[in-house]
Amino acid sequence: MGIRIRLHDIERLPRSPFLMIANHRSFLDAPLLMVAAAKPVHFACHHYMAQVPVMRNMVKALGCFPLDEPEQRGRTFFKQATHFLRSQESIGVFPEGTDPMVNIAPSNQVGQFHRGFAHLALRAPIANLQVVPAAIVALEEKQQPTIPFKWLSLFDPSEPLFEQSGLHPAVIYQQVAVTIGQPIAIDEVWHQAYRGRQASHIASELSDRCHCSIQSLLKAGCY
């Protein structure tokens, strides 16, 4: 596609399987991060992406795993993600969810995180799992409308974002930087704290730490 990619601090990536956490604003984000990692990374993706023709073929080819419908989402996410990690494969999560793909914010901002990835990292039976914050810095991009939201609602009626009128926007990078933050080792100290009554607080702490790391990398810009 002619995208120019700059890579920063790639040496921080662990050799062992890891959980990559990144900001999200384009359908190109998962393949870009795989290029940066120079290895397959199984990214969790929205439920509707496995329902739409052609798109589901791309999702399968990239090795992504679609989230289930809302009532089963948490359980199946944990099961699928744990399977990959136990198989010595890395996974990736975009904790902002779908919103930044629809309501596109400035490229140097990261939205609020869902904390499911933090609970996964703290609950997964994987010794010394590394959580790797990564920032996708859009240095040059263009935005263009694609397909009607109403069409997407036919494939996933449970998504409130698809109830609006108009066309789904798409961000296409022309020049982008991928920067790897300092990995966070989920050691026995994290696990012990999570087993106590403060489990939710510990998950929030891990989520906030990843959010701050990615926000700092975005503000730095890597120009």
C-alpha positions in Angstrom: 0.0 0.0 0.0 3.0 2.3 -0.1 2.9 3.0 3.7 6.2 4.3 5.1 6.8 2.8 8.5 9.3 3.9 11.2 10.1 1.4 14.0 11.3 2.5 17.4 12.6 0.5 20.4 11.7 -2.8 18.8 14.5 -4.5 20.8 12.1 -4.2 23.8 9.9 -6.9 22.5 10.3 -10.1 24.5 11.4 -13.3 22.8 8.8 -15.2 24.8 5.0 -14.9 24.1 3.6 -11.5 25.1 0.3 -9.6 25.4 0.6 -6.4 23.2 -1.6 -3.4 24.1 -2.0 -0.6 21.6 -4.0 2.4 20.6 -6.4 2.0 17.7 -7.7 4.2 14.9 -7.4 2.2 11.6 -8.1 -1.2 10.2 -4.4 -1.3 9.3 -3.3 -1.3 13.0 -3.1 -5.1 13.5 -1.0 -5.8 10.4 1.3 -2.8 11.2 2.0 -4.2 14.6 2.7 -7.6 13.2 5.2 -6.0 10.8 6.8 -4.3 13.8 6.9 -7.5 15.8 8.2 -9.5 12.8 6.1 -12.4 13.9 2.4 -13.4 14.0 0.4 -11.7 16.8 -3.2 -12.9 17.3 -5.3 -9.7 17.8 -8.8 -9.7 19.3 -11.2 -8.0 16.9 -14.8 -6.9 16.9 -17.6 -9.4 16.6 -18.9 -8.0 13.3 -15.6 -8.4 11.5 -16.2 -12.2 11.4 -19.7 -11.7 10.0 -19.0 -9.4 7.0 -18.1 -11.1 3.7 -14.5 -10.5 2.5 -13.6 -8.9 5.9 -14.0 -12.2 7.7 -11.5 -13.7 5.2 -9.0 -11.0 6.0 -9.5 -11.5 9.7 -8.9 -15.3 9.3 -5.8 -14.7 7.1 -4.3 -12.4 9.7 -4.9 -14.9 12.5 -7.1 -12.6 14.5 -9.8 -13.9 16.8 -13.2 -12.2 16.7 -15.0 -11.4 20.0 -18.2 -13.2 20.7 -21.6 -11.6 21.1 -21.9 -9.4 24.3 -23.4 -12.0 26.6 -20.5 -14.5 25.9 -17.8 -12.0 25.1 -15.8 -12.0 28.3 -15.7 -15.8 28.7 -14.8 -16.6 25.1 -12.2 -13.9 25.0 -10.4 -15.3 28.0 -10.6 -18.9 26.6 -9.3 -18.0 23.2 -6.5 -15.7 24.4 -5.4 -18.2 27.0 -5.3 -20.9 24.3 -2.9 -18.9 22.2 -0.6 -18.0 25.1 -0.4 -21.6 26.3 0.5 -22.5 22.7 3.5 -20.1 23.0 1.9 -17.5 20.7 1.5 -13.8 21.3 -1.8 -12.0 21.3 -2.8 -8.3 20.9 -5.6 -6.2 22.3 -6.9 -2.7 21.4 -8.4 -1.7 24.8 -10.2 1.4 23.3 -12.6 -0.9 21.5 -14.5 0.2 18.4 -15.2 3.8 19.4 -12.0 5.4 18.0 -12.6 3.7 14.6 -15.9 5.5 14.4 -15.4 8.7 16.3 -11.9 9.5 15.1 -9.9 11.6 17.6 -6.7 13.5 17.1 -3.8 11.1 16.4 -1.9 12.0 19.5 -4.7 11.0 21.9 -5.7 7.7 23.3 -9.2 7.0 24.5 -10.5 5.3 27.7 -9.5 1.7 28.1 -11.7 -1.3 28.7 -10.0 -3.4 31.4 -10.6 -6.9 30.1 -7.0 -7.3 28.9 -5.7 -6.4 32.4 -7.9 -9.2 34.0 -6.6 -11.6 31.4 -3.0 -10.7 32.1 -3.5 -11.2 35.8 -5.6 -14.4 35.6 -3.9 -16.3 32.7 -2.0 -19.3 34.0 1.2 -18.1 32.2 4.4 -17.7 34.1 6.0 -14.2 33.8 3.7 -13.0 31.0 5.0 -9.7 29.5 2.5 -7.0 28.8 3.9 -4.8 26.0 2.5 -1.2 25.5 2.8 -0.1 21.8 1.9 3.2 20.2 0.9 3.7 16.6 1.8 7.3 15.7 0.1 8.6 12.6 2.6 11.0 11.0 0.6 11.4 7.8 -2.8 9.9 7.0 -6.0 10.4 5.1 -9.6 9.7 6.1 -12.3 8.6 3.8 -15.9 7.3 4.1 -16.5 3.6 3.4 -19.8 1.7 3.9 -23.1 2.8 5.6 -23.3 2.1 9.3 -26.8 0.7 8.7 -25.2 -2.1 6.7 -22.9 -3.1 9.5 -25.9 -3.1 11.9 -27.3 -6.0 9.9 -24.3 -8.1 10.8 -24.1 -6.9 14.4 -27.3 -5.4 15.8 -25.8 -5.4 19.3 -23.3 -2.6 18.5 -24.8 0.8 19.4 -22.3 2.7 17.2 -23.8 1.2 14.1 -27.3 2.7 14.8 -26.3 6.1 13.4 -26.7 7.3 9.9 -23.9 8.1 7.5 -20.8 6.2 6.4 -18.2 4.4 8.4 -14.9 6.4 8.2 -11.6 4.8 7.5 -8.1 6.0 8.4 -5.4 5.1 5.9 -1.9 5.8 6.9 0.7 7.2 4.5 3.5 7.6 7.0 3.4 6.0 10.5 5.6 5.2 13.4 5.3 2.2 15.7 7.0 2.6 19.1 7.3 -0.1 21.7 7.1 0.9 25.3 8.7 -0.7 28.3 7.2 -4.2 28.9 5.5 -4.9 32.2 6.3 -8.3 33.7 3.3 -9.9 35.4 5.2 -11.6 38.2 4.1 -13.3 41.4 3.8 -9.9 43.1 1.1 -8.9 40.7 -0.6 -12.3 41.0 -0.6 -12.2 44.8 -2.1 -8.7 44.8 -4.8 -9.7 42.3 -5.8 -12.7 44.4 -6.8 -10.5 47.3 -9.9 -8.3 47.7 -8.4 -5.6 45.6 -8.5 -7.5 42.3 -10.5 -4.8 40.5 -8.2 -2.1 41.8 -5.1 -4.1 40.7 -6.6 -4.6 37.2 -7.3 -0.8 37.0 -3.7 -0.1 38.1 -2.3 -2.3 35.3 -4.7 -0.8 32.7 -3.8 2.8 33.8 -0.1 2.1 33.6 -0.5 0.8 30.0 -2.7 3.8 29.1 -0.1 6.3 30.5 2.7 4.6 28.7 0.9 4.7 25.3 -0.2 8.3 25.8 3.4 9.3 26.6 4.7 7.6 23.5 2.0 9.3 21.3 2.8 12.7 22.7 6.5 12.1 22.1 5.6 11.7 18.5 8.8 10.0 17.3 9.1 12.5 14.4 
